[in-house]
Amino acid sequence: MTAQTMNGFNLNVARVDALEHDKRGRSPLNVAVDGIQKHIERRSFDDAHVINRSRIYTAVADLFNGLIPELIAVCYQFDEHGMVNIDDVSGRILVGLPWGSKAHRGWGLRSTEADTLRALMLARQGRRGHVPLFFYDIEVRNWLLNFRDYGRRSQAMNYHNAHFFGAGDVRRAWDEAIAKRNGTYIP
């Protein structure tokens, strides 16, 4: 009997000179070691996967929280005639949005990230007693800037600073976006 140690596990395996070999020419000992090694790698990957998913949601939340001030800066550009990128009458946003189905690429987002951000923005407008900065008007099928309640850029930034996205928000919206994409979403 010989003992081998691998990743902290003692493998007590009877050593026989005339071991049968598998189809690839590996001995049963090597097959057993490979199986244990794969299990250890898979378990380690699963643990790392959980940690990384958490970090991914946090990073995506940070990305979204960084994009909104950029969008606010674009929306609150003025010239001598008024707002440049917003229709002064309706509040309709005249530039591509980070959560738009095509414009997300210009903002550096992947389609899943854009879908997630869109779900977050829609969830914000559905809260009672909450006056969102950006809202979707289903009748005209456009996103609007609420410049009546947030007439100055500083007011818009104050709104944004008070309503950051967290990793938990991103995770729920991400799961919703994936479910909608897969056709398994149940509201």
Beta strands, then each sheet from edge to edge (+ up, - down):
strand 1: 2-6
strand 2: 9-13
strand 3: 78-79
strand 4: 82-83
strand 5: 134-137
strand 6: 142-145
sheet 1: 1+ 2-
sheet 2: 3+ 4-
sheet 3: 5+ 6-
end
